[in-house]
């Protein structure tokens, strides 16, 4: 199990999250609104309002999930950060639910 972090424009957050869950690529996506990101892009200092997506999925779905994010995201280089989860310390029922929810048909 992993958690994928992805920031996006606020208007893209819900459609992107719904697409990931409806397709079985993610078990759950939390949308954290009101994030301000400060970053350098092509030599320019930028500051933008974004939403952060906390995407719960399994390791074997990450590649396809990442492809879907790239296809739907408006950024040239979307943030896709994959964070490992210590399943031995996590609630077993939740981990099992994530596995079941993202199982390939």
C-alpha positions in Angstrom: 0.0 0.0 0.0 1.2 3.5 -0.8 -0.1 7.1 -0.5 0.4 9.3 -3.6 0.6 13.0 -3.1 -0.6 15.2 -6.0 -1.2 19.0 -6.0 -3.6 20.4 -8.6 -5.6 23.5 -9.4 -8.7 23.5 -7.1 -11.1 23.1 -10.0 -9.4 19.9 -11.1 -9.3 18.2 -7.7 -12.8 16.6 -7.6 -12.9 15.4 -11.2 -9.4 13.9 -10.9 -10.2 12.2 -7.5 -13.5 10.8 -8.9 -11.8 9.4 -12.0 -9.1 7.6 -9.9 -11.7 6.1 -7.5 -14.3 5.2 -10.2 -11.7 3.4 -12.2 -10.4 1.4 -9.3 -7.0 3.0 -9.4 -7.4 4.4 -5.9 -9.4 3.2 -3.0 -9.8 6.7 -1.5 -8.7 10.3 -2.4 -8.8 13.0 0.2 -8.9 16.5 -1.2 -7.2 19.1 1.0 -8.3 22.5 -0.2 -6.6 25.9 0.3 -3.0 24.9 -0.1 -0.6 27.6 -1.3 2.5 26.4 -3.2 5.6 28.5 -3.7 8.0 27.2 -6.3 10.4 28.0 -9.1 9.2 27.1 -12.6 11.3 27.9 -15.7 13.3 30.4 -13.7 10.3 32.3 -12.4 9.1 32.4 -8.8 5.5 31.3 -8.6 2.8 31.2 -5.9 -0.4 29.5 -6.6 -3.5 28.2 -4.8 -3.9 24.5 -5.1 -5.6 21.5 -3.6 -3.6 18.5 -2.3 -4.8 15.0 -3.2 -3.9 12.2 -0.7 -4.4 9.1 -2.9 -4.5 5.7 -1.3 -3.7 2.8 -3.6 -1.6 -0.3 -3.9 2.0 -0.5 -5.3 0.9 -2.5 -8.3 -1.6 0.3 -9.4 0.9 3.2 -9.1 2.1 3.1 -12.8 -1.4 3.1 -14.2 -2.6 5.7 -11.6 0.4 7.9 -12.5 -0.5 7.6 -16.2 -4.1 8.7 -15.5 -3.0 11.7 -13.5 -0.7 12.8 -16.3 -3.5 12.4 -18.8 -6.0 14.4 -16.8 -3.8 17.0 -15.1 -3.3 20.4 -16.6 0.3 20.8 -15.5 3.2 20.1 -17.8 4.9 18.2 -14.9 2.3 17.2 -12.3 3.4 16.3 -8.8 3.3 12.5 -8.3 5.1 11.6 -5.1 4.7 8.0 -3.9 5.1 7.4 -0.1 5.4 4.0 1.3 3.1 2.9 4.1 4.2 0.6 6.9 1.3 -1.9 6.7 2.6 -3.8 9.7 1.7 -0.7 11.8 -1.4 0.3 9.9 -5.0 -0.9 10.6 -5.2 -4.3 8.9 -8.9 -3.8 8.0 -8.1 -0.5 6.2 -5.1 -2.0 4.3 -7.3 -4.9 3.3 -10.1 -2.6 2.1 -7.6 -0.6 0.0 -6.4 -3.8 -1.6 -9.9 -5.0 -2.3 -11.0 -1.6 -3.7 -8.1 -1.4 -6.1 -8.1 -5.0 -7.2 -8.0 -5.5 -11.0 -11.2 -7.1 -12.4 
